[in-house]
Amino acid sequence: GQRTKEHAHDYRYFPEPDLPPLVISREWVEEIRARMPELPDEKAARYRQELGLSAYDAFQLVSDRAMAEYFEEALRLAGTNGRAKGLANWIINDINAVLNARGIGIEALPVTPAQLNELLDLIEQGTLSVKIAREVFVQMVETGQSASAIVREQGLAQISDDRVVLEAIEQAIAENPKAVADYQAGKTAALDFLFGKVMKATRGQANPQVTRRLLGEKLGAR
């Protein structure tokens, strides 16, 4: 029957006498690697280790090369790794929602990485609540304007001025004597009711921490 070929010489394998053995140095390998673009998996690992992002967030960002580039540019402009999670959140949630709704890629987004940073600055400074920042972001997409321009034009800044907040608190107390009596009788839920009234009167712009503190002081904190 068929003779099995057991040995290499049956295949006529001859060493090629004229080729020197190929020696690959470690430096050469590293140099080639340095010139190759970072692979998505490597990028995701770096985001987790260096920036403290979750595996999910890192995967979301690297699944689209342009999105990873947008994120890295925004982070570079922010000048601090401390903003990595905040930027990742906005890109994965708010920006992605806009891209999906419009059927566009991030390169066509009217909001630049610099403008996204400015929006986050306004949140960190306490000028905008996250809720109002989300509304401002939608307008940034629609108009191409910066966050600060929109805030200026529409008077959207969060009110941290004690005087303005106090006026709204005094009005809420005057208009809701039953809630005040309930609170003084030990019903803490009445404080939430009055807090809601103040937020409504200020179109959600009163700084929540300032409002709670002043409301407690005004009613005699329990």
LUMMI-404799 format. One record per atom (N, C-alpha, C): residue number from 1; residue in one letter; chain; atom name; x, y, z. Coordinates in steps of 0.001 Angstrom, whole numbers. Layout:
BEGIN
NUM	a	A	CA	X	Y	Z
...
END
This chain:
BEGIN
1	g	A	N	841	-1203	0
1	g	A	CA	0	0	0
1	g	A	C	862	1233	0
2	q	A	N	270	2312	525
2	q	A	CA	953	3608	544
2	q	A	C	2075	3591	1570
3	r	A	N	3260	4000	1144
3	r	A	CA	4353	4053	2107
3	r	A	C	4273	5393	2847
4	t	A	N	4239	5365	4159
4	t	A	CA	4181	6644	4878
4	t	A	C	5565	7258	4874
5	k	A	N	5607	8563	4747
5	k	A	CA	6904	9250	4755
5	k	A	C	7238	9605	6193
6	e	A	N	8165	8895	6734
6	e	A	CA	8468	9034	8142
6	e	A	C	9493	10129	8396
7	h	A	N	10401	10311	7461
7	h	A	CA	11563	11131	7758
7	h	A	C	11621	12365	6895
8	a	A	N	12223	13391	7440
8	a	A	CA	12330	14662	6732
8	a	A	C	13038	14485	5400
9	h	A	N	14061	13593	5361
9	h	A	CA	14792	13489	4092
9	h	A	C	13925	12937	2974
10	d	A	N	12835	12266	3325
10	d	A	CA	11914	11793	2293
10	d	A	C	11294	12966	1548
11	y	A	N	11209	14104	2226
11	y	A	CA	10617	15282	1581
11	y	A	C	11661	16123	871
12	r	A	N	12883	15660	888
12	r	A	CA	13978	16384	247
12	r	A	C	14159	17775	879
13	y	A	N	14118	17829	2228
13	y	A	CA	14396	19104	2906
13	y	A	C	15902	19264	2985
14	f	A	N	16444	20247	2311
14	f	A	CA	17878	20494	2425
14	f	A	C	18076	21853	3052
15	p	A	N	18958	21987	4005
15	p	A	CA	19245	23327	4516
15	p	A	C	19796	24171	3372
16	e	A	N	19399	25413	3295
16	e	A	CA	19842	26291	2200
16	e	A	C	21216	26837	2599
17	p	A	N	22239	26483	1894
17	p	A	CA	23574	26840	2363
17	p	A	C	23894	28337	2308
18	d	A	N	23214	29075	1400
18	d	A	CA	23616	30467	1207
18	d	A	C	22944	31460	2156
19	l	A	N	21927	31024	2947
19	l	A	CA	21220	31980	3810
19	l	A	C	21837	31986	5199
20	p	A	N	22268	33170	5657
20	p	A	CA	22770	33201	7035
20	p	A	C	21586	33028	7989
21	p	A	N	21776	32463	9159
21	p	A	CA	20644	32346	10095
21	p	A	C	20139	33751	10466
22	l	A	N	18804	33900	10583
22	l	A	CA	18208	35215	10863
22	l	A	C	18183	35425	12371
23	v	A	N	18853	36465	12801
23	v	A	CA	18852	36761	14237
23	v	A	C	18041	38035	14441
24	i	A	N	16979	37924	15253
24	i	A	CA	16122	39096	15479
24	i	A	C	16458	39643	16858
25	s	A	N	16912	40866	16873
25	s	A	CA	17261	41439	18176
25	s	A	C	16019	41970	18861
26	r	A	N	16088	41996	20170
26	r	A	CA	14970	42498	20972
26	r	A	C	14707	43972	20651
27	e	A	N	15805	44746	20470
27	e	A	CA	15664	46183	20166
27	e	A	C	14867	46390	18891
28	w	A	N	15169	45546	17910
28	w	A	CA	14504	45679	16605
28	w	A	C	12998	45415	16746
29	v	A	N	12674	44385	17529
29	v	A	CA	11258	44054	17766
29	v	A	C	10568	45231	18454
30	e	A	N	11226	45790	19467
30	e	A	CA	10641	46921	20205
30	e	A	C	10450	48132	19302
31	e	A	N	11423	48335	18411
31	e	A	CA	11349	49492	17515
31	e	A	C	10161	49357	16556
32	i	A	N	9969	48145	16043
32	i	A	CA	8826	47893	15147
32	i	A	C	7520	48099	15918
33	r	A	N	7489	47547	17147
33	r	A	CA	6278	47658	17964
33	r	A	C	5957	49127	18247
34	a	A	N	6972	49918	18516
34	a	A	CA	6772	51337	18832
34	a	A	C	6157	52075	17646
35	r	A	N	6457	51583	16419
35	r	A	CA	5929	52265	15238
35	r	A	C	4513	51813	14888
36	m	A	N	4097	50699	15478
36	m	A	CA	2747	50197	15159
36	m	A	C	1708	50919	15996
37	p	A	N	528	51182	15416
37	p	A	CA	-506	51822	16235
37	p	A	C	-915	50900	17383
38	e	A	N	-1303	51529	18485
38	e	A	CA	-1726	50765	19658
38	e	A	C	-2999	49986	19318
39	l	A	N	-3024	48724	19654
39	l	A	CA	-4204	47899	19366
39	l	A	C	-5310	48210	20372
40	p	A	N	-6582	48034	19965
40	p	A	CA	-7695	48338	20886
40	p	A	C	-7562	47676	22259
41	d	A	N	-7145	46398	22279
41	d	A	CA	-7004	45706	23570
41	d	A	C	-5952	46365	24449
42	e	A	N	-4842	46784	23818
42	e	A	CA	-3769	47440	24575
42	e	A	C	-4263	48778	25123
43	k	A	N	-5010	49479	24273
43	k	A	CA	-5569	50786	24656
43	k	A	C	-6500	50605	25863
44	a	A	N	-7380	49611	25756
44	a	A	CA	-8352	49366	26837
44	a	A	C	-7626	49036	28145
45	a	A	N	-6555	48232	28038
45	a	A	CA	-5795	47857	29239
45	a	A	C	-5152	49108	29849
46	r	A	N	-4636	49977	28981
46	r	A	CA	-3997	51210	29466
46	r	A	C	-5029	52114	30153
47	y	A	N	-6241	52222	29572
47	y	A	CA	-7290	53056	30176
47	y	A	C	-7649	52541	31567
48	r	A	N	-7654	51198	31702
48	r	A	CA	-8015	50634	33009
48	r	A	C	-6898	50882	34022
49	q	A	N	-5662	50590	33607
49	q	A	CA	-4550	50684	34555
49	q	A	C	-4177	52124	34882
50	e	A	N	-4026	52948	33830
50	e	A	CA	-3515	54302	34068
50	e	A	C	-4609	55298	34442
51	l	A	N	-5819	55075	33937
51	l	A	CA	-6869	56069	34141
51	l	A	C	-7955	55600	35105
52	g	A	N	-7879	54331	35497
52	g	A	CA	-8850	53812	36460
52	g	A	C	-10254	53640	35910
53	l	A	N	-10354	53479	34567
53	l	A	CA	-11695	53281	33987
53	l	A	C	-12134	51833	34194
54	s	A	N	-13446	51621	34205
54	s	A	CA	-13959	50255	34318
54	s	A	C	-13710	49533	32990
55	a	A	N	-13724	48217	33026
55	a	A	CA	-13516	47420	31806
55	a	A	C	-14579	47783	30773
56	y	A	N	-15812	47981	31238
56	y	A	CA	-16913	48323	30322
56	y	A	C	-16644	49660	29624
57	d	A	N	-16293	50684	30413
57	d	A	CA	-16057	52006	29834
57	d	A	C	-14889	51970	28854
58	a	A	N	-13822	51281	29259
58	a	A	CA	-12638	51198	28395
58	a	A	C	-13007	50524	27076
59	f	A	N	-13778	49441	27156
59	f	A	CA	-14182	48714	25944
59	f	A	C	-15039	49595	25042
60	q	A	N	-15977	50329	25642
60	q	A	CA	-16848	51215	24860
60	q	A	C	-16023	52246	24090
61	l	A	N	-15049	52831	24761
61	l	A	CA	-14247	53884	24137
61	l	A	C	-13371	53358	23005
62	v	A	N	-12792	52174	23185
62	v	A	CA	-11870	51683	22152
62	v	A	C	-12579	50962	21011
63	s	A	N	-13877	50722	21168
63	s	A	CA	-14590	50004	20102
63	s	A	C	-14713	50865	18842
64	d	A	N	-14462	52165	18968
64	d	A	CA	-14499	53065	17810
64	d	A	C	-13237	53922	17888
65	r	A	N	-12390	53796	16893
65	r	A	CA	-11086	54474	16946
65	r	A	C	-11230	55992	17078
66	a	A	N	-12191	56559	16323
66	a	A	CA	-12386	58018	16373
66	a	A	C	-12844	58458	17763
67	m	A	N	-13623	57586	18420
67	m	A	CA	-14111	57917	19760
67	m	A	C	-12945	57912	20761
68	a	A	N	-12062	56923	20623
68	a	A	CA	-10883	56852	21494
68	a	A	C	-10017	58097	21285
69	e	A	N	-9894	58534	20027
69	e	A	CA	-9086	59726	19727
69	e	A	C	-9719	60983	20336
70	y	A	N	-11040	61072	20256
70	y	A	CA	-11771	62214	20827
70	y	A	C	-11527	62246	22344
71	f	A	N	-11664	61079	22966
71	f	A	CA	-11468	60961	24414
71	f	A	C	-10049	61387	24807
72	e	A	N	-9054	60886	24065
72	e	A	CA	-7658	61197	24422
72	e	A	C	-7340	62673	24225
73	e	A	N	-7923	63268	23190
73	e	A	CA	-7711	64696	22957
73	e	A	C	-8353	65514	24087
74	a	A	N	-9563	65123	24482
74	a	A	CA	-10254	65827	25574
74	a	A	C	-9452	65707	26868
75	l	A	N	-8901	64525	27101
75	l	A	CA	-8122	64286	28317
75	l	A	C	-6824	65101	28294
76	r	A	N	-6211	65182	27120
76	r	A	CA	-4971	65963	26976
76	r	A	C	-5251	67439	27281
77	l	A	N	-6375	67941	26748
77	l	A	CA	-6741	69343	26975
77	l	A	C	-7106	69602	28434
78	a	A	N	-7683	68597	29079
78	a	A	CA	-8071	68753	30494
78	a	A	C	-6817	68898	31353
79	g	A	N	-5742	68257	30902
79	g	A	CA	-4481	68381	31619
79	g	A	C	-4418	67596	32913
80	t	A	N	-5417	66766	33164
80	t	A	CA	-5396	65952	34390
80	t	A	C	-6126	64635	34172
81	n	A	N	-5499	63543	34630
81	n	A	CA	-6140	62228	34526
81	n	A	C	-7357	62121	35419
82	g	A	N	-7455	63063	36368
82	g	A	CA	-8591	63045	37281
82	g	A	C	-9919	63239	36559
83	r	A	N	-9851	63738	35335
83	r	A	CA	-11088	63970	34607
83	r	A	C	-11467	62791	33701
84	a	A	N	-10640	61764	33663
84	a	A	CA	-10873	60641	32741
84	a	A	C	-12272	60042	32889
85	k	A	N	-12687	59790	34145
85	k	A	CA	-13993	59129	34355
85	k	A	C	-15146	60029	33915
86	g	A	N	-15039	61311	34248
86	g	A	CA	-16093	62246	33852
86	g	A	C	-16225	62337	32337
87	l	A	N	-15106	62452	31652
87	l	A	CA	-15136	62534	30178
87	l	A	C	-15686	61235	29588
88	a	A	N	-15209	60102	30127
88	a	A	CA	-15670	58804	29625
88	a	A	C	-17188	58693	29763
89	n	A	N	-17708	59109	30920
89	n	A	CA	-19158	59065	31158
89	n	A	C	-19935	59859	30137
90	w	A	N	-19486	61090	29908
90	w	A	CA	-20198	61948	28951
90	w	A	C	-20137	61381	27536
91	i	A	N	-18968	60859	27165
91	i	A	CA	-18812	60338	25807
91	i	A	C	-19676	59086	25618
92	i	A	N	-19599	58174	26588
92	i	A	CA	-20316	56894	26455
92	i	A	C	-21828	57078	26546
93	n	A	N	-22273	57982	27407
93	n	A	CA	-23715	58156	27585
93	n	A	C	-24287	59253	26697
94	d	A	N	-23948	60497	26991
94	d	A	CA	-24596	61623	26306
94	d	A	C	-24194	61756	24839
95	i	A	N	-22891	61673	24579
95	i	A	CA	-22441	61834	23185
95	i	A	C	-22927	60668	22338
96	n	A	N	-22786	59449	22864
96	n	A	CA	-23242	58278	22109
96	n	A	C	-24718	58355	21758
97	a	A	N	-25527	58851	22701
97	a	A	CA	-26968	58967	22458
97	a	A	C	-27232	59903	21281
98	v	A	N	-26491	61021	21237
98	v	A	CA	-26657	61990	20137
98	v	A	C	-26201	61374	18815
99	l	A	N	-25068	60682	18837
99	l	A	CA	-24537	60076	17607
99	l	A	C	-25517	59047	17060
100	n	A	N	-26065	58226	17966
100	n	A	CA	-27027	57203	17530
100	n	A	C	-28300	57828	16978
101	a	A	N	-28788	58861	17680
101	a	A	CA	-30032	59508	17245
101	a	A	C	-29861	60174	15884
102	r	A	N	-28667	60707	15639
102	r	A	CA	-28441	61426	14375
102	r	A	C	-27818	60555	13294
103	g	A	N	-27406	59351	13697
103	g	A	CA	-26756	58474	12732
103	g	A	C	-25444	59045	12212
104	i	A	N	-24672	59687	13109
104	i	A	CA	-23383	60249	12693
104	i	A	C	-22252	59659	13529
105	g	A	N	-21027	59823	13036
105	g	A	CA	-19852	59410	13797
105	g	A	C	-19390	60591	14640
106	i	A	N	-18525	60322	15598
106	i	A	CA	-18087	61374	16520
106	i	A	C	-17323	62487	15794
107	e	A	N	-16730	62147	14645
107	e	A	CA	-15982	63187	13910
107	e	A	C	-16926	64263	13366
108	a	A	N	-18217	63953	13268
108	a	A	CA	-19190	64937	12770
108	a	A	C	-19913	65662	13912
109	l	A	N	-19514	65372	15160
109	l	A	CA	-20166	66008	16309
109	l	A	C	-19766	67480	16381
110	p	A	N	-20752	68390	16496
110	p	A	CA	-20414	69822	16558
110	p	A	C	-19697	70231	17851
111	v	A	N	-19758	69380	18882
111	v	A	CA	-19121	69716	20162
111	v	A	C	-17677	69201	20158
112	t	A	N	-16709	70111	20254
112	t	A	CA	-15299	69718	20222
112	t	A	C	-14856	69203	21588
113	p	A	N	-13723	68488	21637
113	p	A	CA	-13210	68048	22939
113	p	A	C	-12990	69231	23900
114	a	A	N	-12566	70378	23359
114	a	A	CA	-12352	71561	24213
114	a	A	C	-13681	72047	24791
115	q	A	N	-14736	72028	23972
115	q	A	CA	-16060	72483	24443
115	q	A	C	-16636	71524	25487
116	l	A	N	-16359	70231	25327
116	l	A	CA	-16840	69267	26321
116	l	A	C	-16158	69542	27671
117	n	A	N	-14867	69833	27635
117	n	A	CA	-14136	70168	28866
117	n	A	C	-14715	71401	29535
118	e	A	N	-15069	72381	28730
118	e	A	CA	-15610	73621	29294
118	e	A	C	-16938	73330	30014
119	l	A	N	-17738	72460	29433
119	l	A	CA	-19015	72085	30060
119	l	A	C	-18740	71417	31415
120	l	A	N	-17737	70513	31446
120	l	A	CA	-17393	69847	32706
120	l	A	C	-16819	70823	33732
121	d	A	N	-16103	71841	33245
121	d	A	CA	-15602	72890	34148
121	d	A	C	-16777	73568	34854
122	l	A	N	-17826	73878	34078
122	l	A	CA	-18986	74586	34636
122	l	A	C	-19702	73735	35687
123	i	A	N	-19698	72406	35481
123	i	A	CA	-20315	71515	36482
123	i	A	C	-19445	71511	37742
124	e	A	N	-18130	71364	37547
124	e	A	CA	-17220	71291	38699
124	e	A	C	-17201	72581	39509
125	q	A	N	-17361	73704	38821
125	q	A	CA	-17367	74992	39533
125	q	A	C	-18698	75233	40251
126	g	A	N	-19682	74361	39998
126	g	A	CA	-20986	74551	40626
126	g	A	C	-21863	75533	39871
127	t	A	N	-21420	75940	38658
127	t	A	CA	-22230	76874	37871
127	t	A	C	-23450	76157	37296
128	l	A	N	-23253	74901	36883
128	l	A	CA	-24360	74123	36314
128	l	A	C	-24570	72852	37127
129	s	A	N	-25828	72488	37310
129	s	A	CA	-26117	71169	37870
129	s	A	C	-25970	70190	36704
130	v	A	N	-25805	68909	37005
130	v	A	CA	-25651	67914	35930
130	v	A	C	-26907	67904	35059
131	k	A	N	-28055	68056	35706
131	k	A	CA	-29323	68045	34962
131	k	A	C	-29360	69182	33930
132	i	A	N	-29015	70384	34370
132	i	A	CA	-29044	71525	33443
132	i	A	C	-27913	71393	32415
133	a	A	N	-26774	70840	32836
133	a	A	CA	-25664	70636	31900
133	a	A	C	-26086	69735	30742
134	r	A	N	-26931	68747	31037
134	r	A	CA	-27399	67844	29972
134	r	A	C	-28249	68620	28959
135	e	A	N	-29066	69532	29475
135	e	A	CA	-29905	70348	28577
135	e	A	C	-29021	71285	27747
136	v	A	N	-27996	71846	28391
136	v	A	CA	-27066	72742	27697
136	v	A	C	-26334	71966	26602
137	f	A	N	-25950	70720	26911
137	f	A	CA	-25227	69893	25941
137	f	A	C	-26049	69695	24663
138	v	A	N	-27343	69410	24834
138	v	A	CA	-28219	69220	23668
138	v	A	C	-28219	70484	22817
139	q	A	N	-28254	71648	23471
139	q	A	CA	-28234	72915	22723
139	q	A	C	-26882	73149	22053
140	m	A	N	-25807	72690	22694
140	m	A	CA	-24477	72807	22083
140	m	A	C	-24444	72016	20774
141	v	A	N	-25056	70829	20804
141	v	A	CA	-25092	69982	19603
141	v	A	C	-25913	70671	18513
142	e	A	N	-27033	71257	18925
142	e	A	CA	-27929	71860	17935
142	e	A	C	-27401	73174	17364
143	t	A	N	-26681	73946	18188
143	t	A	CA	-26276	75288	17738
143	t	A	C	-24779	75421	17455
144	g	A	N	-23976	74468	17980
144	g	A	CA	-22533	74592	17822
144	g	A	C	-21932	75643	18759
145	q	A	N	-22772	76225	19631
145	q	A	CA	-22283	77252	20570
145	q	A	C	-21578	76610	21758
146	s	A	N	-20760	77407	22439
146	s	A	CA	-20092	76907	23637
146	s	A	C	-21077	76910	24804
147	a	A	N	-20741	76120	25828
147	a	A	CA	-21596	76042	27018
147	a	A	C	-21738	77407	27679
148	s	A	N	-20615	78132	27823
148	s	A	CA	-20688	79414	28535
148	s	A	C	-21547	80425	27780
149	a	A	N	-21502	80376	26438
149	a	A	CA	-22341	81296	25647
149	a	A	C	-23823	80996	25883
150	i	A	N	-24173	79711	25914
150	i	A	CA	-25578	79310	26129
150	i	A	C	-26037	79704	27532
151	v	A	N	-25158	79456	28523
151	v	A	CA	-25478	79791	29918
151	v	A	C	-25705	81296	30062
152	r	A	N	-24832	82085	29415
152	r	A	CA	-24950	83555	29469
152	r	A	C	-26251	84026	28844
153	e	A	N	-26499	83548	27619
153	e	A	CA	-27691	84001	26882
153	e	A	C	-28983	83647	27595
154	q	A	N	-29019	82462	28206
154	q	A	CA	-30288	81985	28762
154	q	A	C	-30370	82114	30272
155	g	A	N	-29347	82673	30891
155	g	A	CA	-29371	82837	32347
155	g	A	C	-29552	81512	33047
156	l	A	N	-28760	80504	32640
156	l	A	CA	-28950	79157	33191
156	l	A	C	-28065	78829	34384
157	a	A	N	-27186	79761	34752
157	a	A	CA	-26239	79438	35818
157	a	A	C	-26959	79052	37101
158	q	A	N	-26397	78072	37775
158	q	A	CA	-26955	77625	39055
158	q	A	C	-26814	78771	40059
159	i	A	N	-27831	78983	40853
159	i	A	CA	-27805	80103	41794
159	i	A	C	-27225	79631	43123
160	s	A	N	-26031	80145	43443
160	s	A	CA	-25421	79806	44729
160	s	A	C	-25434	81023	45651
161	d	A	N	-25984	82124	45151
161	d	A	CA	-26039	83361	45936
161	d	A	C	-27070	83184	47056
162	d	A	N	-26585	83181	48296
162	d	A	CA	-27470	82939	49447
162	d	A	C	-28693	83860	49453
163	r	A	N	-28475	85134	49072
163	r	A	CA	-29566	86115	49125
163	r	A	C	-30729	85689	48232
164	v	A	N	-30378	85296	46991
164	v	A	CA	-31410	84913	46018
164	v	A	C	-32130	83645	46477
165	v	A	N	-31348	82677	46975
165	v	A	CA	-31938	81413	47430
165	v	A	C	-32837	81664	48650
166	l	A	N	-32376	82537	49547
166	l	A	CA	-33167	82840	50753
166	l	A	C	-34523	83448	50421
167	e	A	N	-34523	84312	49416
167	e	A	CA	-35807	84909	49002
167	e	A	C	-36800	83830	48591
168	a	A	N	-36312	82870	47804
168	a	A	CA	-37177	81775	47341
168	a	A	C	-37627	80914	48519
169	i	A	N	-36743	80725	49497
169	i	A	CA	-37081	79932	50689
169	i	A	C	-38161	80643	51509
170	e	A	N	-37975	81953	51695
170	e	A	CA	-38958	82705	52487
170	e	A	C	-40331	82674	51834
171	q	A	N	-40315	82742	50507
171	q	A	CA	-41582	82692	49766
171	q	A	C	-42240	81314	49942
172	a	A	N	-41439	80239	49840
172	a	A	CA	-41981	78876	49987
172	a	A	C	-42553	78674	51389
173	i	A	N	-41859	79218	52404
173	i	A	CA	-42327	79087	53794
173	i	A	C	-43642	79853	53995
174	a	A	N	-43693	81062	53418
174	a	A	CA	-44901	81883	53558
174	a	A	C	-46102	81244	52864
175	e	A	N	-45855	80591	51732
175	e	A	CA	-46970	80028	50946
175	e	A	C	-47402	78642	51407
176	n	A	N	-46588	77976	52240
176	n	A	CA	-46902	76601	52639
176	n	A	C	-46845	76411	54156
177	p	A	N	-47724	77154	54891
177	p	A	CA	-47669	77062	56359
177	p	A	C	-47892	75648	56882
178	k	A	N	-48694	74851	56167
178	k	A	CA	-48973	73486	56646
178	k	A	C	-47685	72644	56644
179	a	A	N	-46912	72772	55573
179	a	A	CA	-45654	72018	55484
179	a	A	C	-44700	72436	56600
180	v	A	N	-44687	73733	56914
180	v	A	CA	-43811	74239	57979
180	v	A	C	-44244	73633	59326
181	a	A	N	-45558	73628	59568
181	a	A	CA	-46080	73061	60827
181	a	A	C	-45764	71561	60902
182	d	A	N	-45931	70859	59762
182	d	A	CA	-45625	69414	59718
182	d	A	C	-44162	69165	60074
183	y	A	N	-43284	69983	59489
183	y	A	CA	-41847	69817	59732
183	y	A	C	-41541	70022	61216
184	q	A	N	-42160	71068	61770
184	q	A	CA	-41895	71368	63179
184	q	A	C	-42496	70307	64106
185	a	A	N	-43480	69575	63571
185	a	A	CA	-44072	68487	64368
185	a	A	C	-43273	67191	64185
186	g	A	N	-42151	67284	63469
186	g	A	CA	-41290	66103	63336
186	g	A	C	-41392	65343	62033
187	k	A	N	-42199	65840	61070
187	k	A	CA	-42310	65136	59779
187	k	A	C	-41217	65635	58831
188	t	A	N	-40146	64857	58743
188	t	A	CA	-38998	65324	57949
188	t	A	C	-39310	65388	56450
189	a	A	N	-40317	64631	56018
189	a	A	CA	-40674	64664	54583
189	a	A	C	-41134	66061	54167
190	a	A	N	-41611	66850	55134
190	a	A	CA	-42071	68208	54829
190	a	A	C	-40915	69077	54325
191	l	A	N	-39697	68743	54797
191	l	A	CA	-38521	69501	54335
191	l	A	C	-38307	69257	52832
192	d	A	N	-38481	68003	52412
192	d	A	CA	-38333	67668	50985
192	d	A	C	-39390	68395	50157
193	f	A	N	-40588	68511	50717
193	f	A	CA	-41673	69205	50017
193	f	A	C	-41288	70677	49798
194	l	A	N	-40808	71320	50844
194	l	A	CA	-40421	72740	50753
194	l	A	C	-39208	72916	49828
195	f	A	N	-38265	71957	49915
195	f	A	CA	-37086	71978	49038
195	f	A	C	-37542	71954	47569
196	g	A	N	-38510	71070	47278
196	g	A	CA	-39063	70972	45918
196	g	A	C	-39673	72289	45466
197	k	A	N	-40364	72966	46378
197	k	A	CA	-40995	74256	46042
197	k	A	C	-39934	75310	45685
198	v	A	N	-38838	75317	46437
198	v	A	CA	-37766	76286	46177
198	v	A	C	-37113	75990	44826
199	m	A	N	-36856	74711	44571
199	m	A	CA	-36230	74335	43297
199	m	A	C	-37132	74725	42130
200	k	A	N	-38440	74526	42317
200	k	A	CA	-39394	74864	41256
200	k	A	C	-39414	76380	41019
201	a	A	N	-39429	77138	42112
201	a	A	CA	-39483	78597	42003
201	a	A	C	-38243	79155	41313
202	t	A	N	-37100	78432	41464
202	t	A	CA	-35857	78923	40841
202	t	A	C	-35566	78192	39526
203	r	A	N	-36562	77531	38972
203	r	A	CA	-36423	76773	37714
203	r	A	C	-35273	75752	37805
204	g	A	N	-35161	75133	38991
204	g	A	CA	-34134	74105	39173
204	g	A	C	-32725	74647	39244
205	q	A	N	-32603	75972	39384
205	q	A	CA	-31265	76557	39339
205	q	A	C	-30638	76826	40703
206	a	A	N	-31430	76706	41780
206	a	A	CA	-30839	76917	43102
206	a	A	C	-29858	75774	43365
207	n	A	N	-28705	76106	43895
207	n	A	CA	-27724	75083	44237
207	n	A	C	-28340	74198	45335
208	p	A	N	-28488	72876	45085
208	p	A	CA	-29195	72014	46044
208	p	A	C	-28581	72009	47448
209	q	A	N	-27220	71984	47515
209	q	A	CA	-26569	71958	48834
209	q	A	C	-26861	73242	49609
210	v	A	N	-26721	74374	48905
210	v	A	CA	-26971	75681	49537
210	v	A	C	-28432	75749	50001
211	t	A	N	-29343	75285	49151
211	t	A	CA	-30781	75340	49468
211	t	A	C	-31102	74521	50715
212	r	A	N	-30586	73298	50779
212	r	A	CA	-30864	72440	51954
212	r	A	C	-30311	73072	53234
213	r	A	N	-29089	73616	53129
213	r	A	CA	-28471	74222	54320
213	r	A	C	-29300	75408	54808
214	l	A	N	-29655	76308	53883
214	l	A	CA	-30396	77519	54263
214	l	A	C	-31812	77181	54756
215	l	A	N	-32413	76177	54120
215	l	A	CA	-33772	75778	54507
215	l	A	C	-33738	75229	55947
216	g	A	N	-32736	74406	56214
216	g	A	CA	-32581	73847	57566
216	g	A	C	-32377	74934	58599
217	e	A	N	-31513	75903	58241
217	e	A	CA	-31250	77005	59176
217	e	A	C	-32504	77827	59441
218	k	A	N	-33247	78075	58360
218	k	A	CA	-34431	78924	58439
218	k	A	C	-35524	78265	59295
219	l	A	N	-35648	76958	59148
219	l	A	CA	-36707	76240	59871
219	l	A	C	-36235	75789	61258
220	g	A	N	-34938	75931	61503
220	g	A	CA	-34389	75401	62752
220	g	A	C	-34153	73937	62526
221	a	A	N	-32914	73600	62073
221	a	A	CA	-32633	72209	61665
221	a	A	C	-32975	71233	62784
222	r	A	N	-33588	70121	62413
222	r	A	CA	-33999	69132	63426
222	r	A	C	-32860	68156	63661
END
